[in-house]
Amino acid sequence: MKILFGIQGTGNGHISRSKEIVKELLKSASVDVLLSGTQHEVDVDFDIKYNYQGLGFTFGKRGGIDYLDSFRTFSPYKLISDVRGLPVRDYDLVITDFEPVTAWACKAKGVPCVSISHQAALLSPKTPRPGGKNRFQEWVLKWYAPGTSLIGLHFKEYDSFIKTPIIRREIRNIEVKNKGHYTVYLPSFDDKFLCRVLKNVDVPWEVFSKHHKGESYRDGNVRVFAVDSNKFVESFSSCEGIITNAGFETPSEALYFGKKLLVIPMKRQYEQECNAEALKRLGIKVVYSIGSDFDKVVAQWIESTFIYHADYGNNLPELAEMILEHAIDRPQGEQPLEVKEIDG
């Protein structure tokens, strides 16, 4: 069996998750990988057959997306050319993890496409929303990387086609410790800004910044590192608690580790607003902006003893089986039907 797997390369979460799925699928099939987007620091660990610009965004430095830079680097003509040129009909199965070139090439050419992602889970009306749906953002989630069948991933199994998070092998195998420091990963904030804020709370901080390159440096009780996967996992697995954005992978791993967790959703990022609402319902501390009282909020969180420990089992064999059965059930060349959910 020949599989094409499209991976979104904006941020590290999609790659970290998809690496695990690809490794599992390679036990039963050959897999070509398409990667689009450049805002990531994680090694993919296997050959990339197709490497495209895609339709991603650039992280800003004050809590949101740099829309101007994102627009400046986007080429609609290149995107359309990549969609037209991608030979999706050459594959027995096409999969997308919120990757638009793969998804739209399938849609344009009448090829079925399995969408396995956290974003797919947000297409269920049963997943938490922040005080009601944002119609435009819901439309973006539906059409950014559309699939003919869905497998969603979320903090809880909110619907029949939603599974719990994929916890990567290195996280499952690492020894969890508590060395007393606090880890910070907020890619949409500048490290100098974070240092000014965190120095007001007298605990050891380890900040991982997308905006800092080169050797680590210390500013008072704050140590700043460039983003490095191995160093981050070492810090994360041995911390007292972590402050991060309201993405999916890092909060999921914090819940799995049983670490104290505080999340700050990126500004005007609807997916993260939905995640923040879901985490809030689990009892996790959510902060929507870094204001003048942030040091007091963080100090109170540090004093809190609440921890949510999620028992996420290894669901990779089950997910791979679901995907491969789908390829058998839907022969190559069959016209896309109405979007269906894959029940476990």
C-alpha angles and dihedrals in degrees: 000000000000118000133188114205118192115201128193108232099195105109126356101268100079092050094045091052098040093050088064093049093047092052090052093047092049088069089070108020147018113263130202114197128215117194124189127183131038107224097105140094102196120111111238093212096210139063118286111221095187125023114186139171090233123171107304138134140234123244115240128213103241104056105289147061122295095234094178094056091041090054093044093056096043119101114190091189091056091048092051091046092051092048092051095045100047108107098219092155089068091070134078091214134017122199130185129195095198089304111146103199092058094042096048094043087057093046093049093048100040096249122143115245129194113217112206113174146107089258090060088062089057089063088073115092087218097068117095119272129193100252097314139338125299100220096204094047091046088054090051092050090051098047106028092086108357121195132190091227131029137217110177128198123204144149089269134015095260094165139020094263095045121097131188120264124291106243109204120236096248089057093048092048100045123100109244115223139166115228093165101250127117121233122215127196112171106148094183094059128077114244093229090056091048091050092054090051101041096046087073091067111069103223129099111271129196110195123192111201132190087200097057121077129185131019123003120260136197128229108182108297092350123090117193125206133183110245108278120164097217095045091046093052089049091052094041096049093050100041130109090226144339136231113203141144122277096264120130114246101050095044089046091053091046089054089048092050091046092236126158106260136200120175133197112194115220113256116266091000105131097192090057091047088055091047091049090054091050091049092046089056087055090055097258118148112251124192118186100196141010102244136161092284095050093109090056092048091050092046090054090048091051090052091050118098097202116125128168110209114194120201099215110178125208102275098168096104090049093049093047091050091050091051096047093046088053091056090054093047094051113047121213113273096027111139116252114262131199110307111276133194120231110228119207 
